[in-house]
Amino acid sequence: MLSRHADSLYWLSRYVERAESLARILDATQRLANAPTSADKASNEWESCLESAGAADAFFERYDTANEANVTEFLTLSPDNPGSIANCLEIARSNARAVRTSLTVDMWEAINTAWLDLRAYSGRKLQGEEAGRFLEWVKAVSLRFDGSAYRSMLRSESYWFTRLGVYVERADTTARILDVKYHVLLPVTERVGGSLDYMQWAAILRAVSSVTAYHWVYRDSVKPWLVADLLILNPAMPRSLYSCYDGVVRHLELISDAHGRQGPAQRQARAIRTRLATTRIEDIFQSGLHEYIQAFIADNNRLSQSVTTQYLV
């Protein structure tokens, strides 16, 4: 496979996954914003939304206040935000065109139809129920594209690079959502374990579609260390860091077998998965969840760079 084809497939899946992740972050933020707050109204849900999306610096270059209207516009349809949902889907479609012959008909129709439908939103400001419908549409687009790939794509290098992109992007998103909750979202006047803290952790579970999974696994009320355990270490949870890296390792191994050699990407991925497999949640909280997550995000970025150097350039 040509490196430019692998690059387009990898980033196609990453940008579709990124669009869905932004939709999930915005949906969770809307739920938090509509929930009861602390007595002094010190909560900062919309700023935490920007932090989670990695868009705070770019946002405050253009806006003075992080409120629902401004943040929703910036993260959904703004042409001034390279990382907006609209731009993610635009870039995804451009990558899909570049590798059209490597995609199945179902995959191409999923992403191309989404791109065409997106034009209906051009120049509009999403508010209230319309914003909610748009976010549900984005999630449906991602599920349709991902399902099409899983159900119709030949298990070959093309498929392996698309899955690799999904898992690397999903791991980054899960880590960022956890980190922002732990350090940004809870107002300083609220106690950890209070009613506001409970609602925020529950919203994090909803952001990754894991409320039911949490109660099936732990059969307990929402507790921070159990939420972190589910989203970091649980191998049965599809969006956990461990599950993502199990997928990363598996597909990198398939790629290396096809090429007859391994490299830094395989070694780094196995090392990250091994650390996740041998870590206890008690150790993570004792050393600091923020520090652990920041180290993971840095490792994930280094892995992505190794994949790029090894296969995509």
Number of C-alpha atoms within 10 A of each C-alpha: 9 9 13 15 18 23 20 24 29 26 22 29 26 23 25 28 28 25 25 25 26 26 26 21 24 27 21 21 25 20 15 22 16 8 12 11 17 14 9 9 10 14 21 18 25 24 22 23 29 25 19 24 21 14 19 17 10 15 20 12 8 12 12 9 13 19 14 19 15 18 21 25 19 24 27 26 22 21 16 13 19 15 24 24 28 23 20 25 27 21 20 26 24 17 21 23 17 14 19 16 10 19 20 16 14 17 23 21 15 22 24 19 13 21 19 10 12 18 10 9 13 12 10 10 16 18 14 10 9 11 20 15 12 17 22 15 17 24 18 15 22 23 16 18 20 19 15 19 23 15 11 14 18 14 11 11 20 20 20 24 25 23 24 27 23 24 25 23 23 24 23 21 24 23 24 21 23 22 23 21 22 18 12 17 23 23 19 10 12 17 11 15 13 10 13 21 21 15 18 23 23 21 22 24 23 17 22 20 14 20 17 11 14 21 12 10 13 13 10 10 11 20 16 20 14 16 19 22 18 25 28 27 21 18 18 13 18 18 23 23 29 25 21 25 26 20 21 26 22 17 21 24 20 16 21 15 11 12 11 8 10 15 13 13 24 22 14 19 25 19 15 19 20 14 12 21 15 8 12 13 16 12 11 18 15 8 10 11 20 19 12 15 21 14 12 19 18 12 17 21 15 15 21 19 14 18 23 16 12 15 18 17 11
